[in-house]
Amino acid sequence: MVDSQSESFSKQLWEKHKKQAILSQYTPFIISLAAGNLPVHTFEAYLYQDIHYLTAYAQAAYIAEEYAADAESKEKLQKLGDYSILYIQTCSSFFEELGLKYKPGSVPKNEATIKYIDFLLKAARTKITVYTFAAMTPCNKIYTYLGWEVKNALSAEQLENNKYKRWIEENTSKAMKLQKRYFQIFNQKSVKSMEYFIDKLSVGLPEEELDKIEEYYKKGLEHETQFFLAQEIVGQEVVVPLWKQLQGLKWSLVSDFDLCLTKSSCDLEILKVHEKLIANELLRAIPPGEYNFTAIREAFKLVCELEKTSFSQDDRFGQFEVDSGCNDLLLKVWQKDNLNASAHVISACQNDDDIKSALIEEGLIGKVSHAGNKGSVESSIDKLEAFIENRGKKLSLYIGDSVRDLLCLLKSDIPIVHESNEQLIK
């Protein structure tokens, strides 16, 4: 619940959930677009998805207009729908400028676009106008935010030479019309008017209604991030700079202990068989099409006994290496004066005492801790519970490479998959 007694409600919503916008900012798609090296075929695919979205944006606006109780809201929603259609009509010029042929309707919606559209239309069909504004505003807000963040990161020369200069300039414009043949719906003026309606329509509402508005706003921001993440970049690695964003925040950095070990070929073969057994059982336990965190966690509960019986913690696999890549990262993070972070290791297949002994032997017990110290960690469910308890309210980064790390990877704020194996990919 935001504090309705100080600044405007819409501003509070943005400030409270701005972290989600930062996640959109540091998606591979936006990083590559800012660098000017985003593959043209990726941007082409994005344009088609954006057209699908804008069509639904207009539809949601028209639906909400029918239920709006005041003339001012009706007029705004009508304009939002009309402007979306007008903008779609200018998209062909975007394709032309990039040397692409525009083929309307030739590319189907991807999963992220479908979910985003369903969310918008659901909000519009509630017949509660402020819910629609709360669901739609994050899109306007994020595009303007991203446009300015990208523009401010570039020199005048870099901007001029960026082949996506038009996208950047459209999203940093203060005017509706940029050029005679271009029309932009997402700009500063549009954002301010959207926020005006959130503030106007939320006045005097009870706390539970304000919470509901906030939920639509938050979900809208999350869908935007997923929309950008769904734009696949094939054949090109993207390095995302996060270090600056970590400064001043409290972080918990956790690595799978197995990544701190060197293993023999025999050890690797045993682990491989165990991974395959667990992965196959998980796939049988998860209902088709229900690949979400809740379903995966429930599936792990069904296989936790198998995890314990098929892999003994009495035998230690691998030799602890203080100079392994993961340990090196954890120690470097711990030594950063301007980063409030703690470093931990955790395992579901290594004996607790062996882990602590290894840390003590290398003089790391005060620098790197064992996240499972408070109890025995014998399964992926135990591992998840220990990770959540260790993380607390801090932001988290988790490094893993196996099926047994899946729950922790999904639950962390920043999951890092280190040389994933075939079973984890499944």
ZAKE-256773 format. One line per field, with one value per residue (C-alpha): y, x, z; residue number from 1; residue in three letters. Coordinates in pm, whole numbers, plus 50000, padded with zeros to 5 digits. Layout:
N
c2	[Y ...]
c1	[X ...]
c3	[Z ...]
nr	[NUM ...]
rest	[Ala ...]
***
This chain:
426
c2	[50000 50343 50648 50851 51151 51291 51311 51218 50858 50799 50928 50702 50404 50481 50539 50223 49998 50173 49873 49686 49960 49921 49550 49644 49890 49617 49355 49233 49392 49746 49713 49604 49873 50140 50003 50015 49651 49495 49258 49403 49077 49100 49456 49344 49070 49326 49563 49292 49211 49582 49611 49318 49491 49835 49682 49536 49866 50042 49768 49800 50177 50148 49887 50102 50405 50235 50198 50534 50742 51092 51275 51359 50993 50891 51148 51043 50674 50747 50940 50663 50413 50645 50739 50373 50300 50606 50498 50147 50305 50474 50149 50060 50349 50195 49878 50077 50272 49946 49791 49550 49457 49510 49214 49283 48974 48757 48706 48544 48672 48526 48403 48725 48936 48708 48733 49111 49147 48921 49134 49461 49334 49181 49522 49698 49448 49508 49815 50012 50290 50355 49987 50033 50345 50166 49873 50089 50366 50150 50102 50478 50541 50277 50372 50735 50628 50393 50648 50906 50654 50540 50894 51023 50732 50822 51103 51316 51123 50785 50881 51005 50680 50450 50279 50286 50663 50707 50476 50671 51012 50914 50803 51124 51363 51608 51653 51420 51476 51439 51465 51473 51098 50992 50975 50873 50777 50722 51053 51284 51461 51132 50998 51306 51286 50915 50984 51266 51019 50770 51048 51190 50858 50727 51022 50912 50540 50298 50140 49802 49975 50164 49832 49688 49983 49934 49566 49648 49907 49664 49386 49624 49700 49329 49251 49520 49355 49015 49172 49295 48970 48776 48954 48681 48776 48482 48440 48737 48750 49047 49166 49344 49596 49564 49666 50034 49939 49720 50004 50113 49805 49510 49192 48823 48635 48257 47993 47623 47469 47211 47491 47547 47190 47014 46675 46356 46193 45928 46196 46370 46047 45978 46332 46305 45989 46152 46467 46267 46064 46373 46566 46282 46251 46627 46630 46351 46536 46876 46899 46987 47363 47448 47551 47809 47837 47694 47387 47325 47359 47111 46871 46894 46807 46485 46389 46505 46153 46028 46301 46186 45813 45825 46041 45988 46276 46028 46047 46374 46452 46671 46867 47218 47484 47828 47976 47840 48091 48107 48140 48407 48605 48570 48688 48986 49089 49054 49282 49564 49853 50021 49706 49589 49219 48885 48575 48220 47866 47601 47239 46966 46684 46770 46690 47000 46924 46879 47218 47395 47209 47317 47681 47670 47497 47772 48051 48154 48087 48458 48567 48301 48120 47801 47902 47573 47614 47608 47261 46969 47041 46712 46804 47089 47192 47211 47408 47656 47707 47766 48011 48208 48218 48330 48596 48757 49092 49151 49137 48814 48671 48294 48097 47741 47482 47186 47075 47087 47463 47530 47648 47884 48020 48092 48256 48482 48842 48776 48409 48316 47982 47859 47617 47460 47089 46907 46818 47177 47299 47048]
c1	[50000 50139 50113 49824 49898 50211 50290 50048 49925 50065 50409 50411 50326 50616 50867 50764 50786 51060 51288 51083 51154 51526 51494 51342 51626 51885 51725 51946 51706 51737 52112 52170 51939 52128 52459 52325 52416 52073 52024 51777 51580 51531 51400 51176 51026 50980 50793 50543 50485 50448 50182 49993 50015 49909 49607 49499 49589 49338 49081 49119 49081 48759 48615 48695 48544 48204 48207 48366 48133 48264 48305 48673 48772 48565 48740 49086 49020 48878 49195 49419 49247 49257 49622 49722 49561 49726 50065 50024 49962 50305 50489 50541 50788 50990 51032 51125 51397 51559 51538 51262 50939 50632 50395 50098 49968 50261 50407 50197 50191 50452 50362 50465 50253 49952 49975 50016 49714 49500 49596 49499 49164 49086 49149 48925 48642 48629 48420 48629 48798 49085 49192 49231 49441 49654 49711 49789 50001 50312 50362 50356 50577 50838 50883 50945 51176 51375 51396 51555 51784 51917 51947 52131 52376 52479 52691 52547 52765 52660 52295 52333 52502 52258 52033 51752 51776 51412 51291 51500 51385 51019 51025 51193 50967 50745 50515 50255 50372 50741 50738 50462 50464 50546 50309 50400 50161 50417 50574 50601 50274 50086 50241 50140 49782 49761 49892 49641 49355 49498 49516 49173 48989 49156 49059 48849 48872 48909 49244 49152 49066 49395 49571 49388 49493 49851 49833 49726 50004 50266 50147 50165 50530 50608 50445 50660 50978 50860 50772 51131 51282 51080 51257 51508 51862 52013 52384 52496 52609 52490 52687 52453 52626 52465 52741 52643 52285 52398 52565 52385 52159 52170 52252 52274 52495 52463 52645 52579 52866 52926 53052 53335 53459 53673 53527 53670 53520 53368 53205 53066 52915 52738 52603 52487 52285 52130 52038 51869 51668 51540 51469 51265 51057 50998 50875 50632 50507 50445 50114 50171 50162 50183 50547 50526 50704 50417 50381 50757 50784 50497 50672 50992 50793 50687 51044 51220 51235 51382 51645 51743 51753 51915 52207 52390 52543 52779 53009 53173 53200 53484 53766 53707 53901 53937 54036 53737 53544 53245 53452 53661 53346 53202 53528 53560 53204 53268 53574 53381 53357 53068 52859 52660 52664 52705 52845 52718 52738 52465 52426 52163 52411 52711 52737 52687 52993 53212 53107 53184 53515 53618 53537 53724 54025 54062 54003 53675 53429 53406 53383 53172 52909 52714 52353 52223 52381 52049 51951 52012 51976 51895 51666 51588 51294 51529 51769 51498 51385 51743 51798 51481 51564 51919 51808 51552 51441 51765 51794 51953 52182 52205 52459 52374 52419 52193 51831 51874 51936 51620 51397 51663 51737 51368 51328 51637 51627 51922 51968 52300 52317 52676 52731 52386 52357 52115 51875 51848 51774 51486]
c3	[50000 49906 50127 49992 50216 50049 49675 49399 49388 49036 49137 49441 49223 48991 49270 49453 49147 48949 49007 48750 48495 48568 48493 48154 48099 48145 47923 47637 47386 47526 47594 47233 47095 47290 47163 46807 46743 46792 46497 46248 46235 46615 46585 46299 46518 46797 46563 46470 46839 46915 46645 46800 47137 47008 46836 47171 47344 47116 47174 47552 47531 47325 47563 47868 47695 47689 48068 48160 48375 48296 47966 48023 48070 47768 47550 47669 47611 47265 47178 47313 47086 46786 46843 46867 46530 46374 46506 46367 46027 46042 46123 45756 45732 46019 45814 45503 45684 45796 45449 45550 45376 45591 45582 45811 45991 45885 46235 46512 46868 47101 47450 47629 47391 47436 47816 47800 47570 47791 48090 47917 47796 48136 48299 48044 48095 48469 48378 48632 48436 48676 48650 48275 48317 48578 48341 48036 48192 48265 47891 47825 48128 48055 47689 47783 48067 47843 47563 47793 47965 47627 47488 47795 47777 47421 47285 47002 46755 46892 46870 46514 46408 46592 46338 46595 46636 46535 46816 47068 46948 46930 47292 47411 47223 47409 47110 46962 46605 46527 46151 45896 45838 46195 46489 46841 47120 47398 47501 47802 47732 47704 48026 48224 48100 48188 48537 48572 48523 48773 49031 48948 48951 49268 49490 49786 49713 50006 50077 49925 49595 49594 49650 49350 49131 49247 49155 48798 48771 48904 48670 48376 48452 48486 48152 47989 48117 47992 47657 47612 47742 47483 47195 47113 47011 46823 46760 46970 47331 47534 47836 48077 48310 48653 48894 48911 48993 49284 49473 49787 49797 50034 49845 49921 49674 49682 49479 49448 49647 49374 49148 49398 49347 49090 49005 48861 48552 48782 48999 48692 48561 48893 48903 48542 48614 48922 48726 48452 48702 48883 48560 48414 48730 48736 48378 48461 48770 48608 48416 48047 47989 48359 48368 48644 48977 49182 48960 48954 49332 49381 49144 49349 49661 49490 49404 49722 49869 49543 49565 49914 49839 49495 49607 49933 50128 50294 49992 49900 49532 49415 49576 49716 49527 49681 49344 49153 48944 49179 49496 49327 49241 49593 49751 49516 49595 49968 49938 49765 50012 49829 49800 50101 50018 50190 50018 50072 49937 49953 49847 49842 49781 50000 50369 50589 50800 50492 50356 50684 50716 50368 50443 50776 50621 50361 50610 50446 50725 50814 50453 50285 50489 50440 50371 50509 50852 51041 50934 50703 50330 50162 49873 49635 49858 50159 49945 49843 50204 50319 50033 50113 50486 50412 50165 50392 50252 50063 49687 49573 49309 49271 49066 48969 48697 48769 48800 49177 49146 48947 49233 49371 49024 48967 49308 49290 49168 48937 48838 48677 48499 48489 48200 48218 48148 47921 48202 48331 47978 47960]
nr	[1 2 3 4 5 6 7 8 9 10 11 12 13 14 15 16 17 18 19 20 21 22 23 24 25 26 27 28 29 30 31 32 33 34 35 36 37 38 39 40 41 42 43 44 45 46 47 48 49 50 51 52 53 54 55 56 57 58 59 60 61 62 63 64 65 66 67 68 69 70 71 72 73 74 75 76 77 78 79 80 81 82 83 84 85 86 87 88 89 90 91 92 93 94 95 96 97 98 99 100 101 102 103 104 105 106 107 108 109 110 111 112 113 114 115 116 117 118 119 120 121 122 123 124 125 126 127 128 129 130 131 132 133 134 135 136 137 138 139 140 141 142 143 144 145 146 147 148 149 150 151 152 153 154 155 156 157 158 159 160 161 162 163 164 165 166 167 168 169 170 171 172 173 174 175 176 177 178 179 180 181 182 183 184 185 186 187 188 189 190 191 192 193 194 195 196 197 198 199 200 201 202 203 204 205 206 207 208 209 210 211 212 213 214 215 216 217 218 219 220 221 222 223 224 225 226 227 228 229 230 231 232 233 234 235 236 237 238 239 240 241 242 243 244 245 246 247 248 249 250 251 252 253 254 255 256 257 258 259 260 261 262 263 264 265 266 267 268 269 270 271 272 273 274 275 276 277 278 279 280 281 282 283 284 285 286 287 288 289 290 291 292 293 294 295 296 297 298 299 300 301 302 303 304 305 306 307 308 309 310 311 312 313 314 315 316 317 318 319 320 321 322 323 324 325 326 327 328 329 330 331 332 333 334 335 336 337 338 339 340 341 342 343 344 345 346 347 348 349 350 351 352 353 354 355 356 357 358 359 360 361 362 363 364 365 366 367 368 369 370 371 372 373 374 375 376 377 378 379 380 381 382 383 384 385 386 387 388 389 390 391 392 393 394 395 396 397 398 399 400 401 402 403 404 405 406 407 408 409 410 411 412 413 414 415 416 417 418 419 420 421 422 423 424 425 426]
rest	[Met Val Asp Ser Gln Ser Glu Ser Phe Ser Lys Gln Leu Trp Glu Lys His Lys Lys Gln Ala Ile Leu Ser Gln Tyr Thr Pro Phe Ile Ile Ser Leu Ala Ala Gly Asn Leu Pro Val His Thr Phe Glu Ala Tyr Leu Tyr Gln Asp Ile His Tyr Leu Thr Ala Tyr Ala Gln Ala Ala Tyr Ile Ala Glu Glu Tyr Ala Ala Asp Ala Glu Ser Lys Glu Lys Leu Gln Lys Leu Gly Asp Tyr Ser Ile Leu Tyr Ile Gln Thr Cys Ser Ser Phe Phe Glu Glu Leu Gly Leu Lys Tyr Lys Pro Gly Ser Val Pro Lys Asn Glu Ala Thr Ile Lys Tyr Ile Asp Phe Leu Leu Lys Ala Ala Arg Thr Lys Ile Thr Val Tyr Thr Phe Ala Ala Met Thr Pro Cys Asn Lys Ile Tyr Thr Tyr Leu Gly Trp Glu Val Lys Asn Ala Leu Ser Ala Glu Gln Leu Glu Asn Asn Lys Tyr Lys Arg Trp Ile Glu Glu Asn Thr Ser Lys Ala Met Lys Leu Gln Lys Arg Tyr Phe Gln Ile Phe Asn Gln Lys Ser Val Lys Ser Met Glu Tyr Phe Ile Asp Lys Leu Ser Val Gly Leu Pro Glu Glu Glu Leu Asp Lys Ile Glu Glu Tyr Tyr Lys Lys Gly Leu Glu His Glu Thr Gln Phe Phe Leu Ala Gln Glu Ile Val Gly Gln Glu Val Val Val Pro Leu Trp Lys Gln Leu Gln Gly Leu Lys Trp Ser Leu Val Ser Asp Phe Asp Leu Cys Leu Thr Lys Ser Ser Cys Asp Leu Glu Ile Leu Lys Val His Glu Lys Leu Ile Ala Asn Glu Leu Leu Arg Ala Ile Pro Pro Gly Glu Tyr Asn Phe Thr Ala Ile Arg Glu Ala Phe Lys Leu Val Cys Glu Leu Glu Lys Thr Ser Phe Ser Gln Asp Asp Arg Phe Gly Gln Phe Glu Val Asp Ser Gly Cys Asn Asp Leu Leu Leu Lys Val Trp Gln Lys Asp Asn Leu Asn Ala Ser Ala His Val Ile Ser Ala Cys Gln Asn Asp Asp Asp Ile Lys Ser Ala Leu Ile Glu Glu Gly Leu Ile Gly Lys Val Ser His Ala Gly Asn Lys Gly Ser Val Glu Ser Ser Ile Asp Lys Leu Glu Ala Phe Ile Glu Asn Arg Gly Lys Lys Leu Ser Leu Tyr Ile Gly Asp Ser Val Arg Asp Leu Leu Cys Leu Leu Lys Ser Asp Ile Pro Ile Val His Glu Ser Asn Glu Gln Leu Ile Lys]
***
